[in-house]
Amino acid sequence: PALMRACVERNVGLCFLAPSGRFQARITGKVQGNVLLRKKQYRVSDDEAASVPIAASFLLGKIANCRKVVERAIRDHALLVDIEQLRQASDALKGILAIIPTCGSLAELMAFEGSAAKIYFGVFDSLILQQKDAFKFRERSRRPPLDNMNALLSFLYTLLTNEVASALETVGLDPYVGFLHQDRPGRPSLALDLMEELRPVFGDRLALSLVNRKQVTAGGFLTKESGGILMDDETRKTVLSAWQERKKEQIVHPYLKERIPFGLLPHVQAMLLARFLRGDLDAYPPFFWS
């Protein structure tokens, strides 16, 4: 309890997960921010016309960062990847980026998001350069993940979701009321919204690095009777250690033009979203990885 108190006094959220990575509980302390900000969030969430520009910003960040993952593979591993296939995927994602700002409804945005995800994950297996057989990727599967790479991605996405939810609570926003994802009981819709632009940077890149550097191996993944894949304790420790090291890396934030650790990105983006909803910014600036 004393450690929990020390954490919440410093705005450090504590998250409890089951061995499978399923969310159990989160401790964040007192509600932050003011009620006027949350009331504005609820009004905007109920107004589709007001929600569309924010949702479009989330997807612009996500698709641009997915494209950057593909472009980096072309740049760094030209001799090991199918350059033509990856360039076609990059060009297709670029085309969708041009369309996103013209969308007038959430349904349109979700349709183009689905198309972009299909293109991106369609070439994801090409980005796996080592342990190809053990981590072969065919398509995204979850609840449960049906192969080793999907199990790794799902675990990292769970970590990211809870980092983002804690960041939103810290700046005074309700992580359960979103603008892109529909509200459902128990689903942190706004956290899922905001994490979209961070998935390629935090989750996908780290998963690829762990596999390509052989920091995780097939022996660390177990197949359950249901067919789902579960990481063993030692592999989870390895992933968590790599996650924490990733958060320490320094970047220059493209909007703030300041050097910050990667781990502060969820908080910075949550803060920028709160500033937009308060009227301090003309638009929400998504994170574009460079």
Secondary structure, DSSP 8 states (H G I E B T S, - for coil): -HHHHHHHHTT--EEEE-TTS-EEEEE--S--S-HHHHHHHHHHHH-HHHHHHHHHHHHHHHHHHHHHHHHHHHHH-TTTS-HHHHHHHHHHHHHHHHHGGG--SHHHHHHHHHHHHHHHHHSGGGG--SSTTTT---S---SS--SHHHHHHHHHHHHHHHHHHHHHHHTT--TT--SSS---TT--HHHHHHHTTTIIIIIIHHHHHHHHTTSS-GGGEEE-TTS-EEE-HHHHHHHHHHHHHHHH-EEE-TTT--EEEGGGHHHHHHHHHHHHHHTSSSS-------
